[in-house]
Amino acid sequence: MSSAHAAGESGGTSPVPGWDGPYETCDGVVCLVMEPLTRESVGRDWSYEGIRPWITDWKGDQLYNVTLNGDEVGGYNIKIEDFWNSFYSTSAYQFGDFIPNADTPEDLSVLGNFGYLAGASMYTINLFDGAFTNVTLNGVGPHDLNYWIMSAAGTTYSVVTDPLNGVSAGLIQFGEEAPQQLWNSLFHSWTPEIPDYVIPNDPFAVLDFNPCDFLGGCDVPL
């Protein structure tokens, strides 16, 4: 898996996710940062359904900014659905078009994979508190690569596919051992690292209740 830094634990005291932020994932100096949440934006862009403690379903249409050395250089509107129950949880992300701004670099390659996520989709499922995890990333990067990662009992099986050329590569990793290549029909001998940092840092993905119903969450001042 990529060694890219992922940040996003709330640094304040608000029980409402995101209000303390930031929620971001980074690859070096390039980050995907969730637009700060407010009562207004949550009410406008997010919906909640659930019967605690059995089911929670959050749906949102959320802006994420791409930053380069801390400066906003564009962004994506991302449709998100986070589902949770006591047995498994899922998170799905559908990226819209890249939204440039006045500071967008002419060469998007300086943004790495973050510059090429228009139309990308991502799906994660966790069973039994992470005992089994399956991650699918589709349409990532300048070559629209697909990634599939399955993890269970300390073993990780990964497949990278280039759908435009009909080629792929597979890896397996046992515990902390180095990954072993199972096959490679790509046009180069090396296998791309799994860019797990492109998965948005999403506080609703781990929230199994509506904060407005507990702890006076919606009464906390911004």
C-alpha positions, 0 to 999 in steps of 0.5 A, a space after each residue: 500500500 502507498 506510504 502517503 500521509 492521511 490526516 483528518 482526526 478532529 482536533 477540537 471538541 465538536 461531536 459533529 464530524 468535520 466541524 473541527 477538521 480538516 479532513 484530508 489525504 495527501 501525497 507529498 505536498 498535494 492534498 485532497 481536502 474536504 471543504 469545511 462543514 457547517 450546519 448550513 452545508 450539512 443540512 443542504 448537502 447531506 442526508 441521514 437515515 438510520 435506526 441506531 444501533 442497527 443501521 446508519 446511512 449517510 448520503 452527501 454531495 460534498 466539495 473537496 479541494 485539491 491543494 498544492 503546498 497548501 494553496 487551493 488549485 481546483 477541486 471535485 464535487 464527490 457524491 458519497 454514501 456511507 452505510 453502517 450496520 453492526 456487521 459491516 460498513 461500506 463507503 462509496 465515492 463518485 467523483 465529478 469533473 475536475 473544477 479548475 480555478 485561477 491557480 490551477 497549474 497548466 500541467 495537471 501532472 504536477 498534482 499526481 493522481 489528484 489531477 486525474 480523478 474526474 469520473 473516478 469511483 471508489 468503493 470500500 467494504 469492511 466486515 466484522 470491524 475490519 477482519 475482512 476489507 475489500 477496496 475497489 478504485 476505478 478510473 484513477 490517474 492519467 491512465 485510468 487504472 483500476 485497483 482491487 485490494 482484498 485483505 483478510 487474516 494478515 494477507 493482502 491480495 492486490 490487482 492493478 488493471 489497465 482497461 484501455 490496453 487489457 493488461 494487468 498485474 497481481 500481487 500478494 503480501 503475507 503480513 509484513 513480508 515484501 509483496 510477491 508478484 503473481 503475474 504482470 502483463 503490463 507494459 513495464 516490469 514494475 507494478 504501480 503502488 496502490 494509491 490508497 491516498 486518493 480515497 477521500 477522508 470522510 468523517 461520516 464513514 465511521 459515524 454510526 449515529 446522527 450527532 444531532 440526536 446525541 450530546 447536543 451535537 447540533 447545539 455546539 457553536 461553530 
